Amino acid sequence: MSLNKNLGLEDLLKDLLDKRDKKDKDCGVENILKKLPPNYPVGGVFVKGQFIPVSFFSNLCDCLAYFIDEDGQVIVIDVDKITGIAFGEDVAPE
């Protein structure tokens, strides 16, 4: 019998990882996007610290988020790479 089994560390680690995986599925950007209707206005998304301006959220499919920018271009981003979402309009000063 291994030392890990004797201390119950293997079971404890498995329980912690299971709880973390469940928590990750219950919250985060993907969960927010699942609740948004198509054509919902979005100011932009953050990917690896970079701001990507978008105008609308289109849909979510197979872990990919689809957005439309101001020129009507479709922008597809892996949901796991999105670290933040900006809502609201960015009004430029006159």
Gaussian input, Z-matrix of N, CA and C with variables (Angstrom, degrees):
# hf/3-21g

backbone

0 1
 N
 C     1     B1
 C     2     B2     1     A1
 N     3     B3     2     A2     1     D1
 C     4     B4     3     A3     2     D2
 C     5     B5     4     A4     3     D3
 N     6     B6     5     A5     4     D4
 C     7     B7     6     A6     5     D5
 C     8     B8     7     A7     6     D6
 N     9     B9     8     A8     7     D7
 C    10    B10     9     A9     8     D8
 C    11    B11    10    A10     9     D9
 N    12    B12    11    A11    10    D10
 C    13    B13    12    A12    11    D11
 C    14    B14    13    A13    12    D12
 N    15    B15    14    A14    13    D13
 C    16    B16    15    A15    14    D14
 C    17    B17    16    A16    15    D15
 N    18    B18    17    A17    16    D16
 C    19    B19    18    A18    17    D17
 C    20    B20    19    A19    18    D18
 N    21    B21    20    A20    19    D19
 C    22    B22    21    A21    20    D20
 C    23    B23    22    A22    21    D21
 N    24    B24    23    A23    22    D22
 C    25    B25    24    A24    23    D23
 C    26    B26    25    A25    24    D24
 N    27    B27    26    A26    25    D25
 C    28    B28    27    A27    26    D26
 C    29    B29    28    A28    27    D27
 N    30    B30    29    A29    28    D28
 C    31    B31    30    A30    29    D29
 C    32    B32    31    A31    30    D30
 N    33    B33    32    A32    31    D31
 C    34    B34    33    A33    32    D32
 C    35    B35    34    A34    33    D33
 N    36    B36    35    A35    34    D34
 C    37    B37    36    A36    35    D35
 C    38    B38    37    A37    36    D36
 N    39    B39    38    A38    37    D37
 C    40    B40    39    A39    38    D38
 C    41    B41    40    A40    39    D39
 N    42    B42    41    A41    40    D40
 C    43    B43    42    A42    41    D41
 C    44    B44    43    A43    42    D42
 N    45    B45    44    A44    43    D43
 C    46    B46    45    A45    44    D44
 C    47    B47    46    A46    45    D45
 N    48    B48    47    A47    46    D46
 C    49    B49    48    A48    47    D47
 C    50    B50    49    A49    48    D48
 N    51    B51    50    A50    49    D49
 C    52    B52    51    A51    50    D50
 C    53    B53    52    A52    51    D51
 N    54    B54    53    A53    52    D52
 C    55    B55    54    A54    53    D53
 C    56    B56    55    A55    54    D54
 N    57    B57    56    A56    55    D55
 C    58    B58    57    A57    56    D56
 C    59    B59    58    A58    57    D57
 N    60    B60    59    A59    58    D58
 C    61    B61    60    A60    59    D59
 C    62    B62    61    A61    60    D60
 N    63    B63    62    A62    61    D61
 C    64    B64    63    A63    62    D62
 C    65    B65    64    A64    63    D63
 N    66    B66    65    A65    64    D64
 C    67    B67    66    A66    65    D65
 C    68    B68    67    A67    66    D66
 N    69    B69    68    A68    67    D67
 C    70    B70    69    A69    68    D68
 C    71    B71    70    A70    69    D69
 N    72    B72    71    A71    70    D70
 C    73    B73    72    A72    71    D71
 C    74    B74    73    A73    72    D72
 N    75    B75    74    A74    73    D73
 C    76    B76    75    A75    74    D74
 C    77    B77    76    A76    75    D75
 N    78    B78    77    A77    76    D76
 C    79    B79    78    A78    77    D77
 C    80    B80    79    A79    78    D78
 N    81    B81    80    A80    79    D79
 C    82    B82    81    A81    80    D80
 C    83    B83    82    A82    81    D81
 N    84    B84    83    A83    82    D82
 C    85    B85    84    A84    83    D83
 C    86    B86    85    A85    84    D84
 N    87    B87    86    A86    85    D85
 C    88    B88    87    A87    86    D86
 C    89    B89    88    A88    87    D87
 N    90    B90    89    A89    88    D88
 C    91    B91    90    A90    89    D89
 C    92    B92    91    A91    90    D90
 N    93    B93    92    A92    91    D91
 C    94    B94    93    A93    92    D92
 C    95    B95    94    A94    93    D93
 N    96    B96    95    A95    94    D94
 C    97    B97    96    A96    95    D95
 C    98    B98    97    A97    96    D96
 N    99    B99    98    A98    97    D97
 C   100   B100    99    A99    98    D98
 C   101   B101   100   A100    99    D99
 N   102   B102   101   A101   100   D100
 C   103   B103   102   A102   101   D101
 C   104   B104   103   A103   102   D102
 N   105   B105   104   A104   103   D103
 C   106   B106   105   A105   104   D104
 C   107   B107   106   A106   105   D105
 N   108   B108   107   A107   106   D106
 C   109   B109   108   A108   107   D107
 C   110   B110   109   A109   108   D108
 N   111   B111   110   A110   109   D109
 C   112   B112   111   A111   110   D110
 C   113   B113   112   A112   111   D111
 N   114   B114   113   A113   112   D112
 C   115   B115   114   A114   113   D113
 C   116   B116   115   A115   114   D114
 N   117   B117   116   A116   115   D115
 C   118   B118   117   A117   116   D116
 C   119   B119   118   A118   117   D117
 N   120   B120   119   A119   118   D118
 C   121   B121   120   A120   119   D119
 C   122   B122   121   A121   120   D120
 N   123   B123   122   A122   121   D121
 C   124   B124   123   A123   122   D122
 C   125   B125   124   A124   123   D123
 N   126   B126   125   A125   124   D124
 C   127   B127   126   A126   125   D125
 C   128   B128   127   A127   126   D126
 N   129   B129   128   A128   127   D127
 C   130   B130   129   A129   128   D128
 C   131   B131   130   A130   129   D129
 N   132   B132   131   A131   130   D130
 C   133   B133   132   A132   131   D131
 C   134   B134   133   A133   132   D132
 N   135   B135   134   A134   133   D133
 C   136   B136   135   A135   134   D134
 C   137   B137   136   A136   135   D135
 N   138   B138   137   A137   136   D136
 C   139   B139   138   A138   137   D137
 C   140   B140   139   A139   138   D138
 N   141   B141   140   A140   139   D139
 C   142   B142   141   A141   140   D140
 C   143   B143   142   A142   141   D141
 N   144   B144   143   A143   142   D142
 C   145   B145   144   A144   143   D143
 C   146   B146   145   A145   144   D144
 N   147   B147   146   A146   145   D145
 C   148   B148   147   A147   146   D146
 C   149   B149   148   A148   147   D147
 N   150   B150   149   A149   148   D148
 C   151   B151   150   A150   149   D149
 C   152   B152   151   A151   150   D150
 N   153   B153   152   A152   151   D151
 C   154   B154   153   A153   152   D152
 C   155   B155   154   A154   153   D153
 N   156   B156   155   A155   154   D154
 C   157   B157   156   A156   155   D155
 C   158   B158   157   A157   156   D156
 N   159   B159   158   A158   157   D157
 C   160   B160   159   A159   158   D158
 C   161   B161   160   A160   159   D159
 N   162   B162   161   A161   160   D160
 C   163   B163   162   A162   161   D161
 C   164   B164   163   A163   162   D162
 N   165   B165   164   A164   163   D163
 C   166   B166   165   A165   164   D164
 C   167   B167   166   A166   165   D165
 N   168   B168   167   A167   166   D166
 C   169   B169   168   A168   167   D167
 C   170   B170   169   A169   168   D168
 N   171   B171   170   A170   169   D169
 C   172   B172   171   A171   170   D170
 C   173   B173   172   A172   171   D171
 N   174   B174   173   A173   172   D172
 C   175   B175   174   A174   173   D173
 C   176   B176   175   A175   174   D174
 N   177   B177   176   A176   175   D175
 C   178   B178   177   A177   176   D176
 C   179   B179   178   A178   177   D177
 N   180   B180   179   A179   178   D178
 C   181   B181   180   A180   179   D179
 C   182   B182   181   A181   180   D180
 N   183   B183   182   A182   181   D181
 C   184   B184   183   A183   182   D182
 C   185   B185   184   A184   183   D183
 N   186   B186   185   A185   184   D184
 C   187   B187   186   A186   185   D185
 C   188   B188   187   A187   186   D186
 N   189   B189   188   A188   187   D187
 C   190   B190   189   A189   188   D188
 C   191   B191   190   A190   189   D189
 N   192   B192   191   A191   190   D190
 C   193   B193   192   A192   191   D191
 C   194   B194   193   A193   192   D192
 N   195   B195   194   A194   193   D193
 C   196   B196   195   A195   194   D194
 C   197   B197   196   A196   195   D195
 N   198   B198   197   A197   196   D196
 C   199   B199   198   A198   197   D197
 C   200   B200   199   A199   198   D198
 N   201   B201   200   A200   199   D199
 C   202   B202   201   A201   200   D200
 C   203   B203   202   A202   201   D201
 N   204   B204   203   A203   202   D202
 C   205   B205   204   A204   203   D203
 C   206   B206   205   A205   204   D204
 N   207   B207   206   A206   205   D205
 C   208   B208   207   A207   206   D206
 C   209   B209   208   A208   207   D207
 N   210   B210   209   A209   208   D208
 C   211   B211   210   A210   209   D209
 C   212   B212   211   A211   210   D210
 N   213   B213   212   A212   211   D211
 C   214   B214   213   A213   212   D212
 C   215   B215   214   A214   213   D213
 N   216   B216   215   A215   214   D214
 C   217   B217   216   A216   215   D215
 C   218   B218   217   A217   216   D216
 N   219   B219   218   A218   217   D217
 C   220   B220   219   A219   218   D218
 C   221   B221   220   A220   219   D219
 N   222   B222   221   A221   220   D220
 C   223   B223   222   A222   221   D221
 C   224   B224   223   A223   222   D222
 N   225   B225   224   A224   223   D223
 C   226   B226   225   A225   224   D224
 C   227   B227   226   A226   225   D225
 N   228   B228   227   A227   226   D226
 C   229   B229   228   A228   227   D227
 C   230   B230   229   A229   228   D228
 N   231   B231   230   A230   229   D229
 C   232   B232   231   A231   230   D230
 C   233   B233   232   A232   231   D231
 N   234   B234   233   A233   232   D232
 C   235   B235   234   A234   233   D233
 C   236   B236   235   A235   234   D234
 N   237   B237   236   A236   235   D235
 C   238   B238   237   A237   236   D236
 C   239   B239   238   A238   237   D237
 N   240   B240   239   A239   238   D238
 C   241   B241   240   A240   239   D239
 C   242   B242   241   A241   240   D240
 N   243   B243   242   A242   241   D241
 C   244   B244   243   A243   242   D242
 C   245   B245   244   A244   243   D243
 N   246   B246   245   A245   244   D244
 C   247   B247   246   A246   245   D245
 C   248   B248   247   A247   246   D246
 N   249   B249   248   A248   247   D247
 C   250   B250   249   A249   248   D248
 C   251   B251   250   A250   249   D249
 N   252   B252   251   A251   250   D250
 C   253   B253   252   A252   251   D251
 C   254   B254   253   A253   252   D252
 N   255   B255   254   A254   253   D253
 C   256   B256   255   A255   254   D254
 C   257   B257   256   A256   255   D255
 N   258   B258   257   A257   256   D256
 C   259   B259   258   A258   257   D257
 C   260   B260   259   A259   258   D258
 N   261   B261   260   A260   259   D259
 C   262   B262   261   A261   260   D260
 C   263   B263   262   A262   261   D261
 N   264   B264   263   A263   262   D262
 C   265   B265   264   A264   263   D263
 C   266   B266   265   A265   264   D264
 N   267   B267   266   A266   265   D265
 C   268   B268   267   A267   266   D266
 C   269   B269   268   A268   267   D267
 N   270   B270   269   A269   268   D268
 C   271   B271   270   A270   269   D269
 C   272   B272   271   A271   270   D270
 N   273   B273   272   A272   271   D271
 C   274   B274   273   A273   272   D272
 C   275   B275   274   A274   273   D273
 N   276   B276   275   A275   274   D274
 C   277   B277   276   A276   275   D275
 C   278   B278   277   A277   276   D276
 N   279   B279   278   A278   277   D277
 C   280   B280   279   A279   278   D278
 C   281   B281   280   A280   279   D279

   B1=1.4586
   B2=1.5266
   B3=1.2998
   B4=1.4592
   B5=1.5217
   B6=1.3132
   B7=1.4555
   B8=1.5268
   B9=1.3380
   B10=1.4653
   B11=1.5174
   B12=1.3230
   B13=1.4637
   B14=1.5243
   B15=1.3280
   B16=1.4651
   B17=1.5158
   B18=1.3033
   B19=1.4555
   B20=1.5232
   B21=1.3160
   B22=1.4568
   B23=1.5170
   B24=1.3254
   B25=1.4659
   B26=1.5174
   B27=1.3123
   B28=1.4592
   B29=1.5302
   B30=1.3353
   B31=1.4646
   B32=1.5267
   B33=1.3411
   B34=1.4551
   B35=1.5241
   B36=1.3215
   B37=1.4602
   B38=1.5300
   B39=1.3285
   B40=1.4623
   B41=1.5276
   B42=1.3268
   B43=1.4670
   B44=1.5205
   B45=1.3401
   B46=1.4609
   B47=1.5233
   B48=1.3269
   B49=1.4634
   B50=1.5216
   B51=1.3225
   B52=1.4674
   B53=1.5182
   B54=1.3363
   B55=1.4672
   B56=1.5184
   B57=1.3440
   B58=1.4589
   B59=1.5175
   B60=1.3400
   B61=1.4580
   B62=1.5175
   B63=1.3235
   B64=1.4629
   B65=1.5244
   B66=1.3235
   B67=1.4643
   B68=1.5235
   B69=1.3374
   B70=1.4623
   B71=1.5247
   B72=1.3256
   B73=1.4558
   B74=1.5249
   B75=1.3278
   B76=1.4553
   B77=1.5253
   B78=1.3122
   B79=1.4607
   B80=1.5258
   B81=1.3047
   B82=1.4473
   B83=1.5150
   B84=1.3059
   B85=1.4600
   B86=1.5232
   B87=1.3114
   B88=1.4640
   B89=1.5305
   B90=1.3221
   B91=1.4614
   B92=1.5287
   B93=1.3111
   B94=1.4698
   B95=1.5294
   B96=1.3319
   B97=1.4613
   B98=1.5251
   B99=1.3252
   B100=1.4666
   B101=1.5265
   B102=1.3251
   B103=1.4631
   B104=1.5284
   B105=1.3349
   B106=1.4603
   B107=1.5276
   B108=1.3225
   B109=1.4709
   B110=1.5271
   B111=1.3383
   B112=1.4753
   B113=1.5263
   B114=1.3123
   B115=1.4694
   B116=1.5265
   B117=1.3200
   B118=1.4596
   B119=1.5317
   B120=1.3369
   B121=1.4723
   B122=1.5328
   B123=1.3188
   B124=1.4617
   B125=1.5185
   B126=1.3115
   B127=1.4594
   B128=1.5202
   B129=1.3308
   B130=1.4539
   B131=1.5129
   B132=1.3283
   B133=1.4560
   B134=1.5224
   B135=1.3235
   B136=1.4563
   B137=1.5220
   B138=1.3328
   B139=1.4573
   B140=1.5191
   B141=1.3240
   B142=1.4668
   B143=1.5284
   B144=1.3082
   B145=1.4613
   B146=1.5156
   B147=1.3076
   B148=1.4628
   B149=1.5236
   B150=1.3219
   B151=1.4559
   B152=1.5196
   B153=1.3217
   B154=1.4663
   B155=1.5245
   B156=1.3354
   B157=1.4664
   B158=1.5302
   B159=1.3102
   B160=1.4622
   B161=1.5193
   B162=1.3047
   B163=1.4617
   B164=1.5195
   B165=1.3417
   B166=1.4629
   B167=1.5113
   B168=1.3232
   B169=1.4587
   B170=1.5239
   B171=1.3238
   B172=1.4592
   B173=1.5197
   B174=1.3393
   B175=1.4543
   B176=1.5156
   B177=1.3282
   B178=1.4541
   B179=1.5199
   B180=1.3291
   B181=1.4589
   B182=1.5287
   B183=1.3183
   B184=1.4677
   B185=1.5287
   B186=1.3252
   B187=1.4701
   B188=1.5256
   B189=1.3115
   B190=1.4600
   B191=1.5154
   B192=1.3229
   B193=1.4657
   B194=1.5201
   B195=1.3210
   B196=1.4608
   B197=1.5249
   B198=1.3228
   B199=1.4556
   B200=1.5214
   B201=1.3221
   B202=1.4633
   B203=1.5289
   B204=1.3431
   B205=1.4670
   B206=1.5257
   B207=1.3284
   B208=1.4688
   B209=1.5260
   B210=1.3393
   B211=1.4680
   B212=1.5287
   B213=1.3443
   B214=1.4556
   B215=1.5237
   B216=1.3264
   B217=1.4581
   B218=1.5311
   B219=1.3199
   B220=1.4604
   B221=1.5265
   B222=1.3163
   B223=1.4602
   B224=1.5207
   B225=1.3261
   B226=1.4556
   B227=1.5241
   B228=1.3374
   B229=1.4585
   B230=1.5238
   B231=1.3217
   B232=1.4641
   B233=1.5307
   B234=1.3258
   B235=1.4626
   B236=1.5273
   B237=1.3252
   B238=1.4574
   B239=1.5219
   B240=1.3175
   B241=1.4721
   B242=1.5304
   B243=1.3353
   B244=1.4670
   B245=1.5249
   B246=1.3359
   B247=1.4627
   B248=1.5238
   B249=1.3284
   B250=1.4572
   B251=1.5119
   B252=1.3376
   B253=1.4619
   B254=1.5196
   B255=1.3330
   B256=1.4685
   B257=1.5263
   B258=1.3235
   B259=1.4598
   B260=1.5230
   B261=1.3147
   B262=1.4536
   B263=1.5050
   B264=1.3236
   B265=1.4617
   B266=1.5123
   B267=1.3001
   B268=1.4528
   B269=1.5170
   B270=1.3087
   B271=1.4543
   B272=1.5203
   B273=1.3286
   B274=1.4619
   B275=1.5373
   B276=1.3258
   B277=1.4657
   B278=1.5252
   B279=1.3288
   B280=1.4733
   B281=1.5042
   A1=108.27
   A2=117.05
   A3=121.01
   A4=110.71
   A5=115.16
   A6=121.65
   A7=110.93
   A8=116.65
   A9=120.54
   A10=111.61
   A11=117.02
   A12=120.63
   A13=110.11
   A14=116.17
   A15=120.25
   A16=111.40
   A17=118.08
   A18=121.49
   A19=112.58
   A20=116.75
   A21=120.25
   A22=112.96
   A23=117.38
   A24=121.23
   A25=111.83
   A26=117.08
   A27=120.06
   A28=110.64
   A29=116.35
   A30=120.43
   A31=111.29
   A32=116.56
   A33=120.94
   A34=110.70
   A35=116.97
   A36=121.31
   A37=110.60
   A38=116.67
   A39=120.12
   A40=110.22
   A41=118.17
   A42=121.36
   A43=111.71
   A44=116.57
   A45=120.01
   A46=111.63
   A47=116.63
   A48=120.39
   A49=111.17
   A50=117.59
   A51=120.82
   A52=110.91
   A53=117.27
   A54=121.13
   A55=110.80
   A56=116.76
   A57=120.42
   A58=110.25
   A59=116.78
   A60=120.49
   A61=110.98
   A62=117.67
   A63=120.93
   A64=110.00
   A65=116.65
   A66=120.37
   A67=110.25
   A68=117.06
   A69=120.81
   A70=111.19
   A71=117.51
   A72=120.71
   A73=111.60
   A74=116.81
   A75=121.07
   A76=113.46
   A77=117.74
   A78=119.01
   A79=109.30
   A80=115.20
   A81=119.30
   A82=112.45
   A83=114.37
   A84=122.07
   A85=111.59
   A86=117.80
   A87=119.80
   A88=110.61
   A89=116.42
   A90=119.82
   A91=111.27
   A92=117.61
   A93=121.45
   A94=109.66
   A95=116.53
   A96=120.48
   A97=112.13
   A98=117.48
   A99=120.88
   A100=111.58
   A101=116.48
   A102=120.93
   A103=113.03
   A104=117.39
   A105=120.43
   A106=111.30
   A107=117.10
   A108=119.25
   A109=110.21
   A110=117.15
   A111=119.69
   A112=110.86
   A113=116.16
   A114=124.78
   A115=113.19
   A116=116.95
   A117=119.95
   A118=108.44
   A119=117.97
   A120=119.93
   A121=112.29
   A122=114.64
   A123=122.55
   A124=107.34
   A125=117.45
   A126=120.86
   A127=113.42
   A128=115.81
   A129=120.04
   A130=111.20
   A131=115.43
   A132=122.14
   A133=109.03
   A134=115.25
   A135=121.40
   A136=108.72
   A137=115.39
   A138=122.30
   A139=107.28
   A140=116.47
   A141=121.90
   A142=111.62
   A143=116.84
   A144=121.69
   A145=114.95
   A146=117.52
   A147=121.32
   A148=109.58
   A149=115.82
   A150=121.55
   A151=109.17
   A152=115.91
   A153=121.86
   A154=107.15
   A155=117.39
   A156=119.02
   A157=111.17
   A158=115.83
   A159=122.61
   A160=107.44
   A161=117.02
   A162=120.78
   A163=113.12
   A164=115.57
   A165=119.95
   A166=111.25
   A167=115.25
   A168=121.82
   A169=106.48
   A170=117.14
   A171=120.45
   A172=110.96
   A173=115.78
   A174=119.28
   A175=111.01
   A176=114.76
   A177=122.96
   A178=106.96
   A179=117.27
   A180=120.57
   A181=109.47
   A182=116.77
   A183=122.14
   A184=112.59
   A185=116.41
   A186=123.37
   A187=113.62
   A188=117.33
   A189=122.08
   A190=108.91
   A191=115.73
   A192=121.75
   A193=108.34
   A194=115.56
   A195=121.93
   A196=108.65
   A197=115.48
   A198=122.52
   A199=108.66
   A200=116.18
   A201=122.75
   A202=106.69
   A203=117.10
   A204=119.28
   A205=110.11
   A206=116.63
   A207=120.76
   A208=113.15
   A209=117.65
   A210=121.54
   A211=112.48
   A212=116.56
   A213=120.48
   A214=113.85
   A215=116.84
   A216=121.43
   A217=109.54
   A218=116.30
   A219=121.50
   A220=108.32
   A221=116.21
   A222=122.13
   A223=106.99
   A224=116.50
   A225=122.02
   A226=108.59
   A227=116.04
   A228=120.88
   A229=109.25
   A230=115.73
   A231=121.31
   A232=107.57
   A233=116.49
   A234=121.14
   A235=111.44
   A236=117.76
   A237=121.30
   A238=112.95
   A239=117.71
   A240=121.87
   A241=112.46
   A242=117.06
   A243=121.01
   A244=108.96
   A245=115.78
   A246=120.20
   A247=112.89
   A248=117.05
   A249=119.92
   A250=111.68
   A251=114.36
   A252=121.67
   A253=107.89
   A254=116.94
   A255=121.38
   A256=107.69
   A257=115.30
   A258=120.52
   A259=108.97
   A260=116.12
   A261=120.66
   A262=110.89
   A263=113.91
   A264=119.75
   A265=110.70
   A266=116.33
   A267=123.23
   A268=106.86
   A269=116.23
   A270=120.95
   A271=109.10
   A272=116.24
   A273=120.89
   A274=109.47
   A275=117.47
   A276=119.82
   A277=111.30
   A278=115.46
   A279=119.76
   A280=111.29
   D1=135.25
   D2=-176.55
   D3=-80.68
   D4=161.36
   D5=178.30
   D6=-61.50
   D7=-39.91
   D8=178.97
   D9=-59.76
   D10=-42.20
   D11=179.50
   D12=-64.43
   D13=-41.16
   D14=-179.13
   D15=-61.30
   D16=-38.96
   D17=-177.53
   D18=-86.54
   D19=-9.77
   D20=-178.34
   D21=74.91
   D22=14.74
   D23=-177.07
   D24=-67.11
   D25=-35.60
   D26=-179.37
   D27=-62.94
   D28=-44.73
   D29=178.97
   D30=-67.17
   D31=-40.48
   D32=179.01
   D33=-62.21
   D34=-44.51
   D35=179.44
   D36=-63.36
   D37=-42.54
   D38=178.44
   D39=-61.48
   D40=-44.03
   D41=178.64
   D42=-61.62
   D43=-42.84
   D44=179.51
   D45=-64.08
   D46=-42.40
   D47=179.09
   D48=-66.59
   D49=-39.74
   D50=177.31
   D51=-62.06
   D52=-42.81
   D53=179.24
   D54=-66.03
   D55=-39.99
   D56=179.17
   D57=-64.23
   D58=-44.08
   D59=179.60
   D60=-62.26
   D61=-40.42
   D62=178.79
   D63=-66.04
   D64=-42.72
   D65=179.86
   D66=-62.35
   D67=-43.50
   D68=-179.59
   D69=-60.79
   D70=-32.93
   D71=-179.79
   D72=-75.97
   D73=-25.04
   D74=-175.94
   D75=-88.53
   D76=-12.51
   D77=-177.92
   D78=-142.72
   D79=175.54
   D80=178.93
   D81=109.61
   D82=-177.87
   D83=-175.01
   D84=-62.74
   D85=-41.92
   D86=-178.04
   D87=-60.28
   D88=-40.94
   D89=179.36
   D90=-63.83
   D91=-38.29
   D92=177.26
   D93=-64.88
   D94=-46.89
   D95=-178.21
   D96=-63.68
   D97=-34.28
   D98=178.77
   D99=-61.57
   D100=-26.20
   D101=-177.10
   D102=-89.22
   D103=-11.44
   D104=-178.10
   D105=-83.69
   D106=136.66
   D107=174.81
   D108=-77.45
   D109=159.06
   D110=175.73
   D111=-57.25
   D112=147.48
   D113=-179.96
   D114=67.33
   D115=22.78
   D116=177.34
   D117=-73.85
   D118=131.72
   D119=-178.34
   D120=-67.78
   D121=131.53
   D122=179.01
   D123=-135.84
   D124=135.04
   D125=-179.80
   D126=-77.01
   D127=-32.74
   D128=-179.60
   D129=170.55
   D130=172.49
   D131=177.38
   D132=-128.11
   D133=154.93
   D134=177.97
   D135=-108.58
   D136=126.54
   D137=178.08
   D138=-130.67
   D139=119.17
   D140=-178.98
   D141=51.21
   D142=41.48
   D143=177.63
   D144=79.77
   D145=-3.06
   D146=-179.74
   D147=-100.83
   D148=135.91
   D149=178.24
   D150=-87.19
   D151=127.71
   D152=177.41
   D153=-114.77
   D154=110.16
   D155=-178.88
   D156=-70.99
   D157=132.85
   D158=174.92
   D159=-137.63
   D160=164.60
   D161=-179.39
   D162=-106.79
   D163=-38.17
   D164=-176.08
   D165=-142.37
   D166=146.93
   D167=168.44
   D168=-83.92
   D169=132.69
   D170=179.86
   D171=-98.03
   D172=-64.99
   D173=-179.31
   D174=-164.72
   D175=174.09
   D176=179.75
   D177=-126.43
   D178=127.88
   D179=-178.27
   D180=-151.46
   D181=126.37
   D182=176.42
   D183=51.33
   D184=49.23
   D185=177.76
   D186=65.33
   D187=17.38
   D188=175.74
   D189=-116.97
   D190=134.98
   D191=177.73
   D192=-103.67
   D193=131.72
   D194=-178.66
   D195=-108.59
   D196=128.97
   D197=178.94
   D198=-127.29
   D199=159.68
   D200=175.61
   D201=-117.63
   D202=130.84
   D203=177.49
   D204=-91.33
   D205=-178.56
   D206=-175.11
   D207=-66.05
   D208=-20.07
   D209=178.36
   D210=-91.60
   D211=2.37
   D212=-179.04
   D213=84.89
   D214=5.97
   D215=178.13
   D216=-74.85
   D217=142.74
   D218=175.91
   D219=-88.35
   D220=129.73
   D221=177.84
   D222=-116.38
   D223=124.27
   D224=-178.75
   D225=-112.38
   D226=127.60
   D227=-176.90
   D228=-132.50
   D229=137.14
   D230=174.21
   D231=-63.47
   D232=124.42
   D233=-175.73
   D234=-57.66
   D235=-36.85
   D236=-178.82
   D237=-65.79
   D238=-17.78
   D239=-179.64
   D240=-89.74
   D241=-14.82
   D242=-178.45
   D243=-79.74
   D244=121.83
   D245=-179.72
   D246=-103.60
   D247=-10.16
   D248=178.88
   D249=-168.73
   D250=160.13
   D251=178.95
   D252=-131.99
   D253=133.91
   D254=176.24
   D255=-104.36
   D256=125.78
   D257=177.94
   D258=-106.33
   D259=151.51
   D260=179.41
   D261=100.45
   D262=167.34
   D263=-177.81
   D264=-91.13
   D265=146.02
   D266=172.75
   D267=-96.66
   D268=99.09
   D269=-176.18
   D270=-86.11
   D271=120.41
   D272=179.55
   D273=-78.06
   D274=138.14
   D275=178.21
   D276=-64.96
   D277=145.63
   D278=-178.95
   D279=-86.70

